[in-house]
Amino acid sequence: MIDTDSILTICEECDTVWVDGEPSGKPPFVILDEYMESFEKAPLWSHLERQERGSKN
């Protein structure tokens, strides 16, 4: 996410967010709206920066 050091995995179909690790059907995960609200940001894709898997930048 822009303005933080967070690296997220987000499902583009359902907006599920996994903060650490690979996606799975098990918790911990949250919905993008809830995650962005916790940083007082609107749940907009413009607050995110796309990175390819394995990329650090």
The 8 nearest C-alpha neighbors of each residue, nearest first, counted from 0:
[[1, 47, 5, 3, 48, 46, 2, 6],
 [0, 2, 47, 3, 46, 48, 4, 5],
 [3, 1, 0, 4, 46, 5, 47, 48],
 [4, 2, 5, 1, 0, 6, 38, 47],
 [3, 5, 6, 0, 2, 1, 7, 56],
 [6, 4, 3, 0, 7, 18, 1, 2],
 [5, 7, 4, 0, 18, 8, 19, 3],
 [8, 6, 18, 17, 9, 5, 16, 19],
 [7, 9, 17, 16, 18, 10, 22, 6],
 [10, 8, 16, 15, 14, 11, 7, 17],
 [9, 11, 14, 15, 12, 13, 16, 8],
 [10, 12, 14, 13, 9, 15, 8, 16],
 [13, 11, 10, 14, 15, 9, 16, 31],
 [12, 14, 15, 10, 11, 30, 9, 31],
 [15, 13, 10, 31, 11, 30, 9, 12],
 [14, 16, 30, 10, 13, 9, 29, 31],
 [17, 15, 9, 29, 28, 30, 31, 8],
 [18, 16, 28, 8, 19, 7, 22, 9],
 [17, 19, 7, 16, 8, 6, 20, 28],
 [20, 18, 17, 7, 21, 6, 8, 22],
 [21, 19, 22, 18, 17, 8, 7, 23],
 [20, 22, 23, 19, 8, 17, 18, 7],
 [23, 21, 17, 20, 8, 24, 9, 16],
 [22, 24, 25, 21, 26, 17, 28, 27],
 [23, 25, 26, 22, 28, 27, 15, 17],
 [24, 26, 23, 27, 28, 22, 17, 29],
 [27, 25, 28, 24, 23, 29, 17, 22],
 [26, 28, 25, 17, 29, 18, 19, 23],
 [27, 29, 17, 26, 16, 15, 30, 18],
 [30, 28, 16, 15, 34, 31, 33, 17],
 [29, 31, 15, 33, 32, 16, 14, 34],
 [30, 32, 34, 14, 33, 16, 15, 35],
 [33, 31, 42, 35, 30, 34, 36, 41],
 [34, 32, 36, 30, 31, 35, 37, 29],
 [33, 35, 31, 37, 36, 32, 30, 29],
 [34, 36, 40, 37, 38, 42, 32, 33],
 [35, 37, 39, 33, 38, 40, 34, 32],
 [36, 38, 34, 35, 39, 33, 40, 32],
 [39, 37, 36, 35, 40, 34, 41, 33],
 [40, 38, 36, 37, 35, 41, 34, 42],
 [41, 39, 35, 36, 38, 42, 37, 46],
 [40, 42, 43, 35, 36, 39, 32, 46],
 [43, 41, 32, 35, 31, 40, 44, 36],
 [42, 44, 45, 41, 46, 47, 40, 35],
 [43, 45, 46, 47, 42, 48, 41, 0],
 [46, 44, 43, 47, 48, 1, 42, 0],
 [47, 45, 44, 1, 43, 0, 48, 42],
 [48, 46, 0, 44, 45, 1, 49, 43],
 [47, 49, 0, 1, 50, 46, 45, 44],
 [48, 50, 47, 51, 0, 44, 52, 7],
 [51, 49, 54, 52, 48, 56, 55, 53],
 [50, 52, 54, 53, 49, 55, 56, 48],
 [53, 51, 54, 50, 55, 8, 49, 21],
 [52, 54, 51, 55, 50, 56, 6, 20],
 [55, 53, 52, 51, 56, 50, 49, 6],
 [54, 56, 53, 50, 52, 51, 6, 4],
 [55, 54, 50, 51, 53, 49, 48, 6]]
